[in-house]
Amino acid sequence: MFYLLALLAFAVLLTLWGVLVERNRFTVVREELAILAKGSKPIRILHISDLHLAPWQKRKLAWIGKLYELKPDLVVNTGDNLGHRDAIRATLTALAELMKRPGVFVNGSNDYHSPELRNPLTYLNKPSTPSHKELIDTAKLTDAFEANGWKNLNNRSSTLNVAGNRIGFLGLDDPHDKLADFEYLPSQKAELGSQDLIIGVAHAPYLRVIREFGNNGAELVFAGHTHGGQICLPNFGAIITNCDLPRKFAKGLSEHRVGSKAVWLNVCAGLGTSIFAPIRLFCNPEVRLLTLIAKS
């Protein structure tokens, strides 16, 4: 009986830690990747994802509002900015200074629909099934992003000159909600022309996403969606990724083979959670500052 009570007390304390403490331990993860041509200037890319913002989350909103101090050359936003139907104004206010930097973005399902209560145990069996009811005014969010100069990559391509490097972008709308137009990628690639580097951007890092981007010229892919597993175990890592990406790649940089070439994947574990599952364990909320440098 004593051991059962001790185990129960430990579980309660661990849950409280995940809900009250770790969920708010916002972190900047810094990494470098040697991928640019020799002689190229470095590019500092701030990767933000899965903010899942609600209007009352003052601490997180304030933390996001200071990210401009990192002085990125480029911001990559891989979606799920919203975590509540009334969060658009607060989200745009928090991102106001970052939107003064060059940026690109795609949407996640939570940028289209209000979050819904789900049984978290169903995620253990297979990726969640898209099922939505209440629509959000997505255009209000994306129009503001575009008005501030961020490039909309939802099934679109674009180009930017960043620190003297010509960067081409291939984009997909949310693959998890089956909004991605894979058939358009060859046309996107043709529109880009000659570039120093091609980057793929999508919300969810399904294996087909990596493969299709790689087959169309991308050497680097940015994605979010996984929350890094959100609830992880020591010496085991993520329990799930909510897609077919293997657990060991749930967050961070990983290298993947697409035919004869290497494609790098950068997955951001994100800053938020669903308002119906406000917990993180052994998986700090994060943004990622990835510095691209010249190959040696």
MINUTI-336700 format. One record per residue (C-alpha): residue number from 1; residue in one letter; x, y, z. Coordinates in Angstrom, 1 decimal, padded with zeros to 4 digits. Layout:
// MINUTI-336700
 num residu      X      Y      Z
 NUM      A      X      Y      Z
...
***
This chain:
// MINUTI-336700
 num residu      X      Y      Z
   1      M  000.0  000.0  000.0
   2      F  002.9  002.4  000.9
   3      Y  004.5  001.8 -002.5
   4      L  001.2  002.4 -004.3
   5      L  000.7  005.7 -002.5
   6      A  004.3  006.7 -003.2
   7      L  003.8  005.9 -006.9
   8      L  000.6  007.9 -007.0
   9      A  002.2  010.9 -005.3
  10      F  005.1  010.8 -007.7
  11      A  002.7  010.7 -010.7
  12      V  000.8  013.7 -009.3
  13      L  004.0  015.7 -008.7
  14      L  005.2  014.8 -012.2
  15      T  002.0  016.0 -013.7
  16      L  002.1  019.3 -011.7
  17      W  005.7  019.8 -012.9
  18      G  004.6  019.3 -016.6
  19      V  001.6  021.6 -016.3
  20      L  002.9  024.4 -014.1
  21      V  006.6  024.4 -014.8
  22      E  008.0  022.7 -017.8
  23      R  005.2  023.9 -020.1
  24      N  006.5  027.4 -019.4
  25      R  010.2  026.8 -019.7
  26      F  010.5  028.5 -023.1
  27      T  013.9  027.8 -024.7
  28      V  016.0  029.0 -027.7
  29      V  017.8  026.0 -029.2
  30      R  020.9  027.0 -031.2
  31      E  022.5  024.9 -033.9
  32      E  024.7  025.3 -037.0
  33      L  024.4  023.5 -040.4
  34      A  027.2  023.7 -043.0
  35      I  025.1  023.7 -046.2
  36      L  025.8  026.9 -048.1
  37      A  028.3  027.2 -050.9
  38      K  031.9  028.1 -050.1
  39      G  032.4  031.8 -049.5
  40      S  028.7  032.4 -048.5
  41      K  027.8  034.6 -045.6
  42      P  026.1  032.9 -042.7
  43      I  022.3  033.0 -042.4
  44      R  020.6  033.1 -039.0
  45      I  017.2  031.5 -039.3
  46      L  014.7  031.7 -036.5
  47      H  012.3  028.7 -036.7
  48      I  009.0  029.2 -034.8
  49      S  006.2  026.7 -034.8
  50      D  003.2  025.5 -032.9
  51      L  002.7  028.5 -030.7
  52      H -000.9  027.5 -030.0
  53      L -001.6  030.9 -028.5
  54      A -004.6  031.7 -026.4
  55      P -005.4  035.3 -025.3
  56      W -004.7  034.7 -021.6
  57      Q -001.2  033.3 -022.1
  58      K  000.6  036.5 -021.1
  59      R  003.9  035.0 -020.2
  60      K  004.2  033.2 -023.5
  61      L  003.0  036.2 -025.5
  62      A  005.6  038.4 -023.8
  63      W  008.4  035.9 -024.4
  64      I  007.5  035.7 -028.1
  65      G  007.5  039.5 -028.2
  66      K  011.2  039.6 -027.4
  67      L  012.4  037.1 -030.0
  68      Y  013.3  040.0 -032.3
  69      E  016.3  040.5 -030.0
  70      L  017.9  037.4 -031.6
  71      K  018.2  039.5 -034.8
  72      P  017.5  036.7 -037.3
  73      D  018.2  037.2 -041.0
  74      L  015.1  035.1 -041.7
  75      V  012.0  033.9 -039.8
  76      V  010.4  030.5 -040.8
  77      N  007.0  030.0 -039.3
  78      T  005.7  026.4 -039.7
  79      G  002.2  027.0 -038.5
  80      D -000.3  026.3 -035.7
  81      N  000.1  029.8 -034.4
  82      L -003.4  029.8 -033.0
  83      G -004.7  027.9 -030.0
  84      H -008.0  029.7 -029.5
  85      R -010.5  031.3 -031.8
  86      D -010.0  034.7 -030.3
  87      A -006.1  034.6 -030.4
  88      I -005.5  036.4 -033.7
  89      R -005.0  039.9 -032.3
  90      A -002.8  038.7 -029.5
  91      T -000.7  036.6 -031.9
  92      L -000.1  039.5 -034.3
  93      T  000.8  041.8 -031.4
  94      A  003.3  039.2 -030.1
  95      L  004.9  038.8 -033.6
  96      A  004.8  042.4 -034.5
  97      E  008.6  043.1 -034.2
  98      L  009.5  039.7 -035.8
  99      M  007.4  040.6 -038.8
 100      K  009.8  043.4 -039.5
 101      R  012.4  040.8 -040.4
 102      P  012.1  038.8 -043.7
 103      G  010.0  035.7 -043.2
 104      V  008.0  032.9 -044.8
 105      F  005.1  030.9 -043.4
 106      V  002.7  028.0 -043.8
 107      N -000.4  027.1 -041.9
 108      G -001.2  024.3 -039.6
 109      S -004.7  022.9 -038.9
 110      N -005.1  025.2 -035.8
 111      D -004.8  028.2 -038.0
 112      Y -008.0  027.1 -039.8
 113      H -010.0  025.6 -037.0
 114      S -010.6  026.1 -033.2
 115      P -009.1  023.3 -031.1
 116      E -011.4  020.6 -029.9
 117      L -011.3  018.3 -026.9
 118      R -009.9  014.9 -027.9
 119      N -009.0  011.7 -026.0
 120      P -005.2  011.9 -025.8
 121      L -004.9  008.1 -025.6
 122      T -006.1  007.8 -029.2
 123      Y -002.8  009.4 -030.3
 124      L -000.9  006.4 -029.0
 125      N -002.4  004.1 -031.7
 126      K -002.1  006.3 -034.8
 127      P -001.8  009.9 -036.0
 128      S -004.9  011.9 -035.2
 129      T -007.7  012.0 -037.8
 130      P -008.6  015.5 -039.1
 131      S -012.0  016.3 -037.8
 132      H -013.0  020.0 -037.4
 133      K -016.1  022.0 -036.7
 134      E -015.5  025.7 -036.0
 135      L -013.7  027.7 -038.6
 136      I -011.3  030.6 -037.7
 137      D -010.9  033.8 -039.7
 138      T -007.6  032.5 -041.2
 139      A -007.4  035.3 -043.7
 140      K -007.1  037.9 -040.9
 141      L -003.9  036.2 -039.8
 142      T -002.4  035.4 -043.2
 143      D -003.3  038.8 -044.7
 144      A -001.4  040.5 -041.8
 145      F  001.6  038.3 -042.3
 146      E  001.7  039.1 -046.0
 147      A  001.1  042.8 -045.4
 148      N  004.2  042.8 -043.3
 149      G  006.2  041.2 -046.1
 150      W  006.2  037.5 -045.0
 151      K  005.9  035.1 -047.9
 152      N  002.9  032.8 -048.0
 153      L  004.1  029.3 -048.9
 154      N  000.8  027.4 -048.6
 155      N  001.1  025.4 -051.8
 156      R  003.3  028.2 -053.2
 157      S  006.9  029.0 -054.0
 158      S  008.9  032.2 -053.4
 159      T  012.4  033.6 -053.4
 160      L  014.3  035.9 -051.1
 161      N  017.8  037.3 -051.0
 162      V  019.1  036.6 -047.5
 163      A  022.5  037.9 -046.4
 164      G  023.6  037.8 -050.1
 165      N  022.3  034.3 -050.7
 166      R  019.6  033.6 -053.3
 167      I  017.1  031.3 -051.4
 168      G  014.3  029.5 -053.1
 169      F  011.3  028.2 -051.1
 170      L  009.0  025.3 -051.9
 171      G  005.8  025.3 -049.7
 172      L  003.0  023.0 -048.8
 173      D -000.2  023.6 -047.0
 174      D -000.8  021.3 -044.0
 175      P -000.1  017.7 -045.0
 176      H -001.7  016.4 -041.8
 177      D -005.1  017.8 -042.9
 178      K -004.5  016.6 -046.4
 179      L -004.2  020.1 -047.8
 180      A -000.8  019.7 -049.4
 181      D -000.7  019.9 -053.2
 182      F  002.2  017.6 -053.9
 183      E  001.4  017.6 -057.7
 184      Y  002.3  021.3 -057.9
 185      L  005.8  020.9 -056.6
 186      P  007.5  020.4 -060.0
 187      S  005.8  023.6 -061.2
 188      Q  007.0  025.4 -058.1
 189      K  010.5  024.2 -058.7
 190      A  010.4  025.4 -062.3
 191      E  009.2  028.8 -061.2
 192      L  012.2  029.2 -058.8
 193      G  014.9  029.0 -061.5
 194      S  018.5  029.0 -060.4
 195      Q  019.0  029.5 -056.6
 196      D  021.9  029.1 -054.2
 197      L  019.8  027.0 -051.9
 198      I  016.2  025.6 -052.0
 199      I  014.3  025.1 -048.7
 200      G  011.1  023.2 -048.3
 201      V  008.6  024.4 -045.7
 202      A  005.5  022.5 -044.4
 203      H  003.7  022.1 -041.1
 204      A  003.9  018.3 -040.7
 205      P  007.0  016.3 -041.4
 206      Y  005.5  013.3 -043.0
 207      L  008.1  011.1 -044.8
 208      R  006.4  011.9 -048.2
 209      V  006.9  015.6 -047.5
 210      I  010.6  015.1 -047.1
 211      R  010.8  012.8 -050.1
 212      E  008.8  015.1 -052.4
 213      F  010.7  018.2 -051.4
 214      G  014.0  016.4 -051.9
 215      N  012.9  015.2 -055.3
 216      N  012.2  018.8 -056.3
 217      G  015.5  020.2 -055.3
 218      A  015.2  021.0 -051.6
 219      E  018.3  020.4 -049.5
 220      L  016.8  021.6 -046.2
 221      V  013.2  021.2 -044.9
 222      F  011.5  023.0 -042.0
 223      A  008.5  021.6 -040.2
 224      G  006.8  021.5 -036.8
 225      H  003.6  019.6 -035.7
 226      T  005.2  016.9 -033.6
 227      H  005.6  019.1 -030.4
 228      G  008.8  017.1 -030.0
 229      G  006.6  014.3 -028.7
 230      Q  005.2  016.7 -026.0
 231      I  005.4  013.9 -023.4
 232      C  008.7  012.1 -023.6
 233      L  010.4  009.5 -021.4
 234      P  014.0  009.6 -020.1
 235      N  016.4  007.6 -022.2
 236      F  013.6  006.9 -024.6
 237      G  012.5  010.2 -026.0
 238      A  009.2  011.0 -027.8
 239      I  006.4  008.5 -027.4
 240      I  004.7  009.7 -030.6
 241      T  005.2  012.1 -033.5
 242      N  001.5  012.3 -034.7
 243      C  002.7  011.4 -038.2
 244      D  004.8  008.7 -039.8
 245      L  008.1  010.3 -038.9
 246      P  010.1  008.0 -036.7
 247      R  010.3  009.0 -033.0
 248      K  014.0  009.6 -033.0
 249      F  013.5  012.5 -035.4
 250      A  010.7  014.2 -033.4
 251      K  012.7  017.4 -032.9
 252      G  016.0  018.9 -034.1
 253      L  018.2  018.3 -037.1
 254      S  018.3  015.0 -038.9
 255      E  019.7  013.8 -042.2
 256      H  017.5  011.8 -044.7
 257      R  018.4  010.1 -047.9
 258      V  016.2  010.9 -050.9
 259      G  017.5  008.9 -053.8
 260      S  021.2  009.6 -054.0
 261      K  021.1  013.0 -052.2
 262      A  021.0  014.1 -048.6
 263      V  018.1  016.2 -047.3
 264      W  018.3  017.9 -043.9
 265      L  015.1  018.1 -041.8
 266      N  014.8  020.7 -039.0
 267      V  011.8  020.0 -036.7
 268      C  010.8  022.6 -034.1
 269      A  009.2  021.1 -031.0
 270      G  007.2  024.4 -030.7
 271      L  006.2  026.6 -027.9
 272      G  002.7  025.4 -027.1
 273      T  000.2  022.7 -026.5
 274      S -003.5  022.3 -027.0
 275      I -005.5  024.2 -024.4
 276      F -007.1  020.9 -023.6
 277      A -003.8  019.1 -022.9
 278      P -001.6  021.8 -021.2
 279      I  001.4  019.6 -020.3
 280      R  004.9  018.9 -021.4
 281      L  007.3  016.3 -019.9
 282      F  011.0  016.0 -020.7
 283      C  010.3  018.2 -023.7
 284      N  010.8  021.9 -023.2
 285      P  008.9  024.3 -025.4
 286      E  011.2  025.8 -027.9
 287      V  012.1  027.9 -030.9
 288      R  015.1  027.0 -033.0
 289      L  017.9  029.4 -034.1
 290      L  019.6  027.6 -037.0
 291      T  022.7  029.3 -038.5
 292      L  023.5  028.1 -042.0
 293      I  027.2  028.4 -042.8
 294      A  029.4  027.6 -045.7
 295      K  030.6  024.1 -046.4
 296      S  034.3  023.6 -045.6
***
